[in-house]
Amino acid sequence: MLQILNSVLLLFVLCSGLQVRALPVEQSVNKTRTVDRPYVGIITVGNGQRWGSWGIREMCPLGTYATGFSLRVESNQGVQRDDTALNGIALRCTAPRTASSSIINYSTAQSNSGSWGQWTQNKWCTSGQMVAFQLRVEPYKGVWSDDTAANNIRFKCSGGDVLEGNGMSWGSWGSWSSNCAGRGICGIETKVEAPQGPRDDTALNDVRLYCCN
């Protein structure tokens, strides 16, 4: 009987030990998408729209930078239907690229996104990392009109490439942001309007990007 009790006690301790050791593993997974990475600057543009609220800040893992991106875009919905255009921006994070680099593994840094549209194919810098951006935004059209806010984005790479997303074409391009302090873009925070029900939806309105050494 004593042996049985000892066996049960040992089994309980082992099971408890496994539960305790599982917690750091879960935490390490969460840290691959982090808000805690040190940054040296923030770049913004002046033509973002006014609706919505700023979401979470999300950073590339340490040692990586934004070298590519994908957009969530809702296509033209036709006459008398609500368009939202650009809904989300996902940064693809790798070590700085060289001309001979092949993309095998990457991480994603992605702040809040709207509810509509599909994700586009990734676009990549051929060398270096992304260091500046430009936003295409539709200005306010009035109470009875369909507003779309942000429509598309361009990124400038440190190697000289300019990458343009497969977004929509309403509105116009604003000025370029300043170039990143430090080495390149490493994090993102988006301003997104929540679904408005029967009222006009705009989804993504603005973005600010974080820069790291």
N, C-alpha and C positions, 0 to 999 in steps of 0.2 A: 504493500500500500504506500509506504514511504517512497519507494522508487517511482511509483506512478505519480505521486504528488511532485517529486523533484523533476520528473520529465515534463509535467504540465507547466511547472514554474519556469523551467529552462525554455520551453517553447514560447511562453508568454514574453520572456525577456528578449528572445531572439526576434520575435515579431515586433516588439516595441522598438528594438534597435533598428530594424529595417525601416520602420516608419520615421524615426528620427533622422536617419541618413538620407531619406528621400527628399527632405525639404531643401537642402542646398542644391540638389540637382534641379529642382523646379525653379529655384531662384536664378540659377545660371542660365537656364533657357530664357527666362524673362529678360535677362540683361543683354541678350543679343538685340533687343529692341529697347533702347534706353533713352531717358531724358537727362542722364547724369554726366555725359561726356563733356569735358571742358571745351569751351569755344572761345574764339578771340574776336568775333564780330558778327553782326547781323546785317544782311543786305535786303533792301526793300525797294519798291517802286511807288510812284505817286498816283497811279491811275486805278488802283483797286477800288472795288465798289463797297457800299456802306452796309449791306444787309448781312445778317448772321452774326456769329460769334467765333472767336478764336478757339481752335481746338488744342489738342495735346501737341507738345513738342516732341518729335522723335528724331533720334540721332543714328547715324551709321555706327557700326561697331568700331572700337578703337583700331587704328591702323588702316582704316579704309575711308574712302571719300566717294562722293556721288560722281560716277563716271558714265551713267546712263539714266534713262527714265522711261516711264510709261504713263499714259493719261487715261482717265476714265471719261468718256465722251458720250453724250447723248446726241444722236443724229437729228437732223431736221424732222420735226414731228408734223409738219404740214400746216395748212391754213386752219386757224381757229383752234389750235391745240397748243399746249404749254411747252415751250422749249426751255431747257436749262443749259445746254452746251457743255462746258467744262465742269465736271463733277469731282474729279480727284487727280492727284499727282503722286506718283510713287517714285522715289529715288532708288536707283539700283547702285549698291555700294560695293566697291572692290578696291584693291590696291591700285595706285595710279597706273594707268595703262601705258604700254609702249606699242610701237607699230606692229610688233610681232605677237602681242597678247591675244589669247583666245579666251572667250568668256565661257567658263565652265561653271563656276560657283559664284554666286553673289548674294548679298543680303539686301533687305528692303527697309527703307525708312519711309513711313507713310503716316501723315497726320489724318485728320478727319476728312471724309469724303461724302459727297451727295449720294442719293439713292438711285440714280438713273444712269443708263448708258453701259457701254462695254469698255474693257481695258484694251488699249492699243498695243501693238508690238513694241518691244523695247527698242530704244535708239541709244547708240553708244558713241562716246568720244573715241576717235581712232588713237589718240595719245593723250596722256595727262588726265585731268579731271575737270569737272565743271566749276566755273569761277564767277559767273554773272548770269543774269536772266532778264528777260523782257516779257511783258504780259500784254495780251490782246484782250481788251475789255470793251463791252458795249455800254455807252452812257445811259443814264436814266431816260426812259422814253415817255413817261407820263402815266397817270393813274389807270387808264383803260388800255394800256399797251402791254405787250409781252416782253418783260425784261429777261436777259440771259446773263448779265454780269460778265464774269471771266469766260473767255472763249478758247484761248490757246496760250501757249508759252514757248519761248525760245531760250536756249541755254548756250552760253559761250564756253568753250573748252580751253584749257590752258595751252593745248597744242595748236590752237588756231581754228578748230572746227566751230561752226555755228549749227546747232541742232534745232529744228523746228518740229513741234509736236503735230500730230494728226488731229487737231482740234477743229472747231468751227470758225466761220469767217465773219460773224457779226462784230461790229465795233471796229476799233483801230488799235494799232500797236502804240504803246507808250514809249517813254524813254528807257534806255538800258539802266539797270541798277549799276552801282559802283562795283568794281572788281573786289573779290573777297580779300580781306586781310588774312594773312596766313597762307596755307597751301591750297585750300579749295573748300567747296561746299560739303558740309558733313551732316546737315540736319534740316528739318522742315517743320513749319507750322502753318496751317491753312485756316482761313476764315470761311465758314460754310453756313448757309442759311438752312435751318431745319425745314422739313416738308410743311407746306402752308395749307394743306387741305384743298378746298375749292379755290383758294386765292393763288396768285402768281408765284411760281417757284423760280429761284435763281441758282440754287446749289452753291458752287464755289465762287467766292467774290474776290479773294485776295490771298496772297501768300508772302511769307517772309522766310528767308533761308539763313542758316547758321554756317559759320566758317570756322575751320579748325587749322591748327598748325600740323 
